[in-house]
Amino acid sequence: MGDARWPQLMRADTAAEYLDVSKTTFLTTIARELQSVRISAGVVGYLRPEIDEWLDRKAGRAPSSAGDPNPWHQ
């Protein structure tokens, strides 16, 4: 993660690929714990920093408060 190819806002299929899970798993399990961003009618996205924070919580890691807020980048 932290690769420049990942956009700031991801639709479900991209977010699932980012986390290396199926789109179904993302939508039925992970997305329920994230706040979605409605881009337009029928188009919903998820913010990459929020996805990273979700992963930090699942891994038992507290987000860093100094420097890069994403400890996965360190």
N, C-alpha and C positions, 0 to 999 in steps of 0.2 A: 504494500500500500504506500501511498505517498507519491506514486508514479504520476507524472504530469498528465498522463492520458486520461485520468479519471476526472470528470467534470465536478464542479461544485454542487450541482443539482442533478440527480440521477433518477430516471424512471425505474420502475421495478425490475425490468430485465437487466439493466446496467448495474443496479445496486446488487442484484443477486450474483452477477458475475464478479463484482468487486469483492463480495464476501465468499465467493466460491461455493455457493449453494444453488439449488434449483430455484426457478422463479416461483414455483408453488410453495416451497419452504419459506422463501422470503415473504410472500404475501400472506401466508396462513400463520406464520409464527413471528417473524421479525418485524414486519411492517406494523403490526398491531401495537408494538411498543415505541413506534416513532411517530412524530408529528409530520403529516404529509403537507405538501405545498401544492395547491391547485393552480396549475399554470393556465389552463383553459378548460372548457367543458370536456370532460372525459380524459383529461391529461393531468396526471398526478406525479409529483416528483418527491424525492427525499434528499435532504441536505447531507453532503458527505461528512461534515464535522459531526452531525448528530449520529450518523451511522458509526463513525469512529468512536464516539462516546458510548454508544450502545455496546460496541465490541469491548471497550475498556471495562465496562461494568460486568459483562459476562465473563471476562478473563480475571476479574477481581483486581483490576488495576485502577487506581485513582488517576483521573486526568491531571497532567502537569499544569501547575499554575504559573510557571515562569517559562519564558521563551516560547518554543513551539508547543501549542497546547495538545498536540497529539504525540503521546509517548511512543507510538509505533514508528515514528519518524526518527527516533533517537538510536 
